[in-house]
Amino acid sequence: MYIFQGPALSLSVIALTAHILRVVSPKFGQLVSEEANRYGYLRHIHSRIITNAEEIAFYSGHKVELQQLRQAYNRLVNQMNIIFSQKLWFIMLEQFFMKYVWSGTGMVMVSLPILTGTAVSTTTSSFNNKTIERTESSVSERTQYLTTARNLLISAADAIERLMSSYKEIVALAGYTYRVAGMLDVFEETAQGIYSKATVIENEEINGIIEFRDGKPIAKGRIIYIDDPGNMSISLRAVPVVTPNCDIVVPSLTLCIEPGVHLLITGPNGCGKSSLFRILSGLWPIYAGELHIPRPLENKPCMFYIPQRPYMSIGSLCDQIIYPDTRDDMKRKGMTENELMNILKMVCLEHIAQR
């Protein structure tokens, strides 16, 4: 009889708890699928910025790209918070069933023979005309010792498992913390104008063009902004064209571009054509000489750079036309969609809006 009572009770309890968990379980498949979708979109935006970093810098579209990154990141964080909140109560209910209901059922299964059987057996014997009663070890005592030992072993194993898992988590946290700390240090140095990058050449001085201090090149060049509205020329005076890896492309460049003058720069690959525009736009530092450029008026740049590769921003056609401005910038400037249509007509692209 005891052979069937215990298994029947355990199967009934397991089936009941499994049914309850299946009924109340959140749709984790859909939640995780949406999380993966939003995570992939965030990685897509990151890869776009990495691939088109130079084009974005020429367009000065860092504000728009930062806004898109933050929106994608916030959407991912919100989805993860939803999953964590759903997991919280579900795991609590699951652990309650497994640790308490199932354990209690196991204790009942063990106790069934004890509760329904003979608890104590007493034997009487005589020795030297004296009667001695002796209580033998009963099943309940043995079961008690077995259950106690079992609980102690389970508690000890659980404690050791927690220690080991905690150690692994602490080591993983230390690795993440080290990387985050390094990233924060780079951000602080960048905010202070300190740029450190591994260089191919580590000599103290390269032909008197680049000077090094503590293994880092020193940008001694000056950028002088012209405040005269009548003088909108661009001039370089003995400015070397040097890559961030400290490769000298042009030792010294002197050039003056007057307004209305058309200038075409030609040459083979690697001669410094694109490097010159990176210096003019401020993407690369100036290690010597002087750069004279017009000062931006009312936070509007006086020069517009067209990158070598076309860059299409994420969004609608309106977002692409007003890039690097946002919709809020467009409203603040009083720009209307009719004016955008006139711009499309000027470049013979008004048929795109109809699609």
Solvent accessible surface area in square Angstrom, and as a share of the most:
residue,aa,sasa,rsa
1,M,165,0.74
2,Y,97,0.37
3,I,133,0.68
4,F,152,0.64
5,Q,56,0.25
6,G,6,0.05
7,P,67,0.42
8,A,56,0.44
9,L,60,0.30
10,S,24,0.15
11,L,122,0.61
12,S,68,0.44
13,V,27,0.15
14,I,79,0.40
15,A,64,0.49
16,L,110,0.55
17,T,4,0.02
18,A,52,0.40
19,H,95,0.42
20,I,60,0.31
21,L,23,0.12
22,R,172,0.63
23,V,96,0.55
24,V,58,0.33
25,S,40,0.26
26,P,22,0.14
27,K,141,0.60
28,F,44,0.18
29,G,60,0.57
30,Q,122,0.54
31,L,36,0.18
32,V,75,0.43
33,S,70,0.45
34,E,57,0.25
35,E,41,0.18
36,A,63,0.49
37,N,95,0.48
38,R,47,0.17
39,Y,108,0.41
40,G,35,0.34
41,Y,82,0.31
42,L,18,0.09
43,R,145,0.53
44,H,91,0.41
45,I,1,0.01
46,H,86,0.39
47,S,53,0.34
48,R,48,0.17
49,I,40,0.20
50,I,135,0.69
51,T,82,0.48
52,N,23,0.12
53,A,53,0.41
54,E,47,0.21
55,E,6,0.02
56,I,10,0.05
57,A,38,0.30
58,F,18,0.08
59,Y,42,0.16
60,S,60,0.38
61,G,0,0.00
62,H,114,0.51
63,K,141,0.60
64,V,14,0.08
65,E,8,0.04
66,L,85,0.42
67,Q,75,0.33
68,Q,27,0.12
69,L,32,0.16
70,R,146,0.53
71,Q,96,0.43
72,A,1,0.01
73,Y,122,0.47
74,N,79,0.41
75,R,99,0.36
76,L,10,0.05
77,V,48,0.27
78,N,83,0.42
79,Q,7,0.03
80,M,63,0.28
81,N,81,0.42
82,I,80,0.40
83,I,6,0.03
84,F,114,0.48
85,S,61,0.39
86,Q,58,0.26
87,K,78,0.33
88,L,118,0.59
89,W,101,0.36
90,F,26,0.11
91,I,80,0.41
92,M,124,0.55
93,L,49,0.24
94,E,42,0.19
95,Q,70,0.31
96,F,102,0.43
97,F,20,0.08
98,M,75,0.33
99,K,104,0.44
100,Y,145,0.55
101,V,44,0.25
102,W,84,0.29
103,S,46,0.30
104,G,31,0.30
105,T,15,0.08
106,G,25,0.24
107,M,75,0.33
108,V,71,0.41
109,M,61,0.27
110,V,64,0.37
111,S,32,0.21
112,L,36,0.18
113,P,51,0.32
114,I,38,0.19
115,L,139,0.69
116,T,86,0.50
117,G,37,0.35
118,T,112,0.65
119,A,52,0.41
120,V,84,0.48
121,S,51,0.33
122,T,82,0.48
123,T,51,0.29
124,T,89,0.52
125,S,63,0.41
126,S,90,0.58
127,F,133,0.55
128,N,110,0.57
129,N,162,0.83
130,K,139,0.59
131,T,102,0.59
132,I,91,0.46
133,E,132,0.59
134,R,155,0.57
135,T,89,0.52
136,E,76,0.34
137,S,67,0.44
138,S,11,0.07
139,V,73,0.42
140,S,34,0.22
141,E,72,0.32
142,R,131,0.48
143,T,21,0.12
144,Q,114,0.51
145,Y,147,0.56
146,L,123,0.61
147,T,19,0.11
148,T,68,0.40
149,A,47,0.36
150,R,114,0.42
151,N,64,0.33
152,L,120,0.60
153,L,128,0.64
154,I,92,0.46
155,S,69,0.44
156,A,51,0.40
157,A,60,0.47
158,D,51,0.26
159,A,52,0.40
160,I,100,0.51
161,E,111,0.50
162,R,143,0.52
163,L,129,0.64
164,M,123,0.55
165,S,41,0.26
166,S,47,0.31
167,Y,148,0.56
168,K,134,0.57
169,E,119,0.53
170,I,112,0.57
171,V,80,0.46
172,A,51,0.39
173,L,114,0.57
174,A,59,0.46
175,G,38,0.37
176,Y,149,0.57
177,T,76,0.44
178,Y,173,0.66
179,R,184,0.67
180,V,73,0.42
181,A,45,0.35
182,G,33,0.32
183,M,94,0.42
184,L,91,0.45
185,D,78,0.40
186,V,88,0.50
187,F,117,0.49
188,E,106,0.47
189,E,63,0.28
190,T,61,0.36
191,A,92,0.71
192,Q,133,0.59
193,G,46,0.44
194,I,73,0.37
195,Y,150,0.57
196,S,68,0.44
197,K,131,0.55
198,A,89,0.69
199,T,19,0.11
200,V,104,0.60
201,I,53,0.27
202,E,129,0.58
203,N,89,0.46
204,E,129,0.58
205,E,97,0.44
206,I,20,0.10
207,N,136,0.70
208,G,51,0.49
209,I,29,0.15
210,I,1,0.00
211,E,63,0.28
212,F,16,0.07
213,R,163,0.60
214,D,134,0.69
215,G,46,0.44
216,K,76,0.32
217,P,31,0.19
218,I,43,0.22
219,A,56,0.43
220,K,99,0.42
221,G,19,0.18
222,R,137,0.50
223,I,79,0.40
224,I,56,0.28
225,Y,89,0.34
226,I,27,0.14
227,D,97,0.50
228,D,78,0.40
229,P,105,0.66
230,G,73,0.70
231,N,62,0.32
232,M,70,0.31
233,S,9,0.06
234,I,24,0.12
235,S,14,0.09
236,L,1,0.00
237,R,134,0.49
238,A,52,0.41
239,V,0,0.00
240,P,3,0.02
241,V,1,0.00
242,V,1,0.01
243,T,27,0.15
244,P,45,0.29
245,N,46,0.23
246,C,0,0.00
247,D,62,0.32
248,I,51,0.26
249,V,44,0.25
250,V,38,0.22
251,P,82,0.52
252,S,68,0.44
253,L,44,0.22
254,T,100,0.58
255,L,43,0.21
256,C,76,0.45
257,I,36,0.18
258,E,85,0.38
259,P,83,0.52
260,G,73,0.71
261,V,86,0.49
262,H,183,0.82
263,L,91,0.45
264,L,150,0.74
265,I,63,0.32
266,T,103,0.60
267,G,38,0.36
268,P,104,0.66
269,N,152,0.78
270,G,73,0.70
271,C,47,0.28
272,G,12,0.11
273,K,59,0.25
274,S,31,0.20
275,S,9,0.06
276,L,9,0.04
277,F,90,0.37
278,R,45,0.16
279,I,1,0.01
280,L,12,0.06
281,S,35,0.22
282,G,49,0.47
283,L,68,0.34
284,W,38,0.13
285,P,55,0.34
286,I,8,0.04
287,Y,11,0.04
288,A,26,0.20
289,G,27,0.26
290,E,39,0.18
291,L,1,0.00
292,H,22,0.10
293,I,16,0.08
294,P,7,0.05
295,R,107,0.39
296,P,62,0.39
297,L,105,0.52
298,E,152,0.68
299,N,152,0.78
300,K,119,0.50
301,P,99,0.62
302,C,48,0.29
303,M,45,0.20
304,F,139,0.58
305,Y,34,0.13
306,I,141,0.72
307,P,11,0.07
308,Q,132,0.59
309,R,116,0.42
310,P,119,0.75
311,Y,11,0.04
312,M,125,0.56
313,S,14,0.09
314,I,47,0.24
315,G,54,0.52
316,S,55,0.35
317,L,64,0.32
318,C,24,0.15
319,D,38,0.20
320,Q,42,0.19
321,I,47,0.24
322,I,20,0.10
323,Y,27,0.10
324,P,37,0.23
325,D,41,0.21
326,T,28,0.16
327,R,110,0.40
328,D,94,0.49
329,D,27,0.14
330,M,18,0.08
331,K,155,0.66
332,R,172,0.63
333,K,113,0.48
334,G,52,0.50
335,M,69,0.31
336,T,70,0.41
337,E,120,0.54
338,N,114,0.58
339,E,75,0.33
340,L,11,0.05
341,M,66,0.29
342,N,78,0.40
343,I,73,0.37
344,L,11,0.06
345,K,118,0.50
346,M,154,0.69
347,V,87,0.50
348,C,97,0.58
349,L,73,0.36
350,E,62,0.28
351,H,96,0.43
352,I,47,0.24
353,A,42,0.33
354,Q,155,0.69
355,R,218,0.80
